Each structure stands twice: as structure tokens, then as C-alpha cells.
């Protein structure tokens, strides 16, 4: 299958509010008041956690039948540890997550060994999980200065 390029635009608004657009969709990113925002949306690192859980959920839905798993309900709890001193340049620690943990909640009558095989596949197949777990070529492709 050919490579598919996905695109999004993040447009800074008043304060630290950002309108994110992709295709015909838009959502708001902000920071909590304790970090200088107005708390009108998730912050970027919360959105990343949500994206991981959403991707895992979609993979579960798409592949459940292939593994003969009946998904009566499925949700993911995701949490991550981030040292804010890295972002605020208060110490020499990285600004990103050091650890991310997730728990799958699966309501099913399928046998445990079958569910475990399905979960292993799910973890190997989720594009967001793969992107977080492995190095990706991240590079600035240009700077446009407008008057």
C-alpha cells in the first residue's frame, strides 16, 4: 500500500489557545489555568495520551472480528509522567514524557488466551503507539515569515 500523508494545522489564538484543524474538523488545545491557559481544552500532552487511547480503541474495533473477539465494551485509561522542569528549563531533564502507561478495559465473553493474543496484536498495530515507542524523523521543513 502506498504511503498516505496526513496533515493538520495548529493556529495560535489569544493566549495559549490553539485551534487545530485537519480535513473538515477542528478542536481546541489550551493549557489549564495553573499553566497559564484558560482551560478551554486539553493541553497538547493530554491530547497525545487521548490520541494513543483512541488509536488503540479503533484498532480494537477494526480487528476484533478477525480474532473472534466480541467487544461488548472497550476503553483505555492512559497516563503519563512528565517533568515540567524540562519544559520550564529549570533543570536538565527532557521536556517530554518519560513514561506512558495504559490499561485496556475489555468487556467480552471471549477466552482470556484469545484476548491476550488480540491485545498483543493491537499493541503491535496501533500507529500512534508505534510512533511514540519508536524514533520518527521529525524535522522542520520550512519557515515562512509574513508581514
Backbone torsions as a table, in degrees:
resi	resn	phi	psi	omega
1	UNK	NA	144.5	-178.2
2	UNK	-72.9	156.6	176.0
3	UNK	-67.8	134.2	176.6
4	UNK	-109.2	131.3	179.2
5	UNK	-101.2	122.5	175.4
6	UNK	-100.2	148.9	-177.4
7	UNK	-134.5	149.8	173.6
8	UNK	-147.2	153.9	176.3
9	UNK	-124.5	131.5	177.5
10	UNK	-113.1	116.5	-174.7
11	UNK	-115.0	114.4	179.9
12	UNK	-64.9	131.3	178.6
13	UNK	-107.5	-151.0	177.3
14	UNK	-67.3	140.7	-179.7
15	UNK	63.3	-129.4	178.5
16	UNK	-110.4	18.4	176.3
17	UNK	-73.9	134.7	179.4
18	UNK	-128.3	130.8	173.4
19	UNK	-94.9	121.3	-179.9
20	UNK	-106.1	129.3	-179.6
21	UNK	-125.3	140.7	172.1
22	UNK	-150.2	130.4	-172.8
23	UNK	51.6	-123.8	-179.1
24	UNK	-104.3	24.6	-174.8
25	UNK	-119.6	152.3	-179.4
26	UNK	-144.7	143.3	170.2
27	UNK	-144.7	164.4	-175.8
28	UNK	-105.8	132.9	172.4
29	UNK	-111.2	139.4	179.2
30	UNK	-151.8	-179.0	175.0
31	UNK	-116.4	154.1	173.6
32	UNK	-64.9	160.4	-179.1
33	UNK	-57.4	-33.4	-179.2
34	UNK	-65.7	-16.9	178.5
35	UNK	-114.9	21.6	173.4
36	UNK	91.3	7.7	-179.6
37	UNK	-100.0	-170.4	177.8
38	UNK	-112.1	3.6	175.4
39	UNK	60.4	41.7	178.8
40	UNK	-97.2	1.9	178.4
41	UNK	-171.6	173.8	175.1
42	UNK	-61.6	155.5	171.8
43	UNK	-88.8	169.7	-174.4
44	UNK	-57.7	-38.5	-177.7
45	UNK	-74.5	-28.7	172.6
46	UNK	-69.9	-39.1	177.9
47	UNK	-63.3	-35.6	176.6
48	UNK	-62.6	-44.9	177.4
49	UNK	-62.3	-43.3	178.1
50	UNK	-62.8	-37.9	178.2
51	UNK	-64.3	-39.4	177.4
52	UNK	-62.4	-50.3	-180.0
53	UNK	-62.6	-38.9	178.8
54	UNK	-66.0	-42.8	179.5
55	UNK	-63.0	-45.1	178.2
56	UNK	-61.1	-39.0	179.0
57	UNK	-65.6	-41.4	179.0
58	UNK	-65.5	-43.8	177.6
59	UNK	-60.6	-40.7	178.1
60	UNK	-59.0	-47.2	-179.1
61	UNK	-63.8	-44.2	-175.7
62	UNK	-66.6	-35.7	-172.4
63	UNK	-107.0	-2.4	-176.3
64	UNK	-56.2	-45.5	-177.9
65	UNK	-63.7	-36.5	178.8
66	UNK	-59.0	-32.4	-179.5
67	UNK	-99.3	9.6	-178.0
68	UNK	54.0	43.0	178.0
69	UNK	-105.0	124.8	174.1
70	UNK	-90.8	115.5	178.8
71	UNK	-93.7	97.3	175.7
72	UNK	-77.7	-28.3	173.2
73	UNK	-164.3	150.4	-179.0
74	UNK	-153.4	128.9	172.0
75	UNK	-150.7	160.2	-175.8
76	UNK	-125.8	130.0	170.5
77	UNK	-99.1	127.5	-177.7
78	UNK	-127.7	135.3	175.8
79	UNK	-143.1	151.7	-178.7
80	UNK	-141.9	153.5	179.3
81	UNK	-106.0	126.8	-177.2
82	UNK	-136.9	128.6	179.1
83	UNK	-91.4	106.3	-177.1
84	UNK	-62.8	-18.3	175.8
85	UNK	-61.5	-27.9	177.0
86	UNK	-67.7	-43.2	179.2
87	UNK	-67.6	-42.0	-178.0
88	UNK	-85.3	6.4	177.4
89	UNK	55.5	37.1	178.2
90	UNK	-89.3	-19.9	177.1
91	UNK	-151.5	171.7	-175.6
92	UNK	-91.6	57.9	174.6
93	UNK	-116.6	154.8	-179.1
94	UNK	-66.2	150.1	-177.8
95	UNK	-81.0	-12.2	-176.9
96	UNK	-94.5	-178.1	178.7
97	UNK	-61.2	139.2	171.8
98	UNK	-94.4	-31.8	-179.6
99	UNK	-145.8	139.3	173.0
100	UNK	-129.4	131.3	179.5
101	UNK	-124.1	147.2	176.7
102	UNK	-142.3	151.4	177.8
103	UNK	-127.3	126.6	175.7
104	UNK	-88.5	131.5	172.6
105	UNK	-110.7	113.7	-175.1
106	UNK	-123.1	116.6	174.7
107	UNK	-96.4	112.0	-175.3
108	UNK	-156.5	158.3	172.4
109	UNK	-105.2	9.6	178.8
110	UNK	-73.5	150.3	-179.1
111	UNK	-63.7	147.4	-176.1
112	UNK	-56.1	-44.1	-177.9
113	UNK	-63.4	-35.5	177.1
114	UNK	-67.9	-41.0	178.5
115	UNK	-65.9	-41.1	179.3
116	UNK	-64.0	-38.9	176.2
117	UNK	-64.5	-41.4	177.9
118	UNK	-62.4	-44.7	-179.9
119	UNK	-63.4	-41.3	177.4
120	UNK	-59.4	-45.7	177.7
121	UNK	-61.9	-44.4	-179.9
122	UNK	-57.6	-46.0	180.0
123	UNK	-63.8	-35.2	-179.7
124	UNK	-76.8	-19.5	-170.0
125	UNK	-103.9	-21.9	-176.0
126	UNK	-66.6	115.6	-179.4
127	UNK	-61.3	-36.9	179.9
128	UNK	-69.3	-43.4	177.1
129	UNK	-60.3	-42.3	178.0
130	UNK	-62.7	-41.0	-179.5
131	UNK	-65.1	-39.8	179.4
132	UNK	-71.3	-40.1	-173.1
133	UNK	-78.4	-20.1	-175.4
134	UNK	-124.8	155.8	177.1
135	UNK	-63.2	143.3	176.9
136	UNK	-129.4	148.0	177.5
137	UNK	-76.1	101.4	-179.1
138	UNK	-108.2	117.9	-177.8
139	UNK	-147.9	147.7	174.2
140	UNK	-72.8	125.8	-177.9
141	UNK	-100.8	-2.0	176.4
142	UNK	168.2	164.9	174.8
143	UNK	-131.5	124.5	177.7
144	UNK	-112.7	119.1	178.3
145	UNK	-106.0	122.8	-178.6
146	UNK	-116.0	151.1	177.0
147	UNK	-98.6	NA	NA
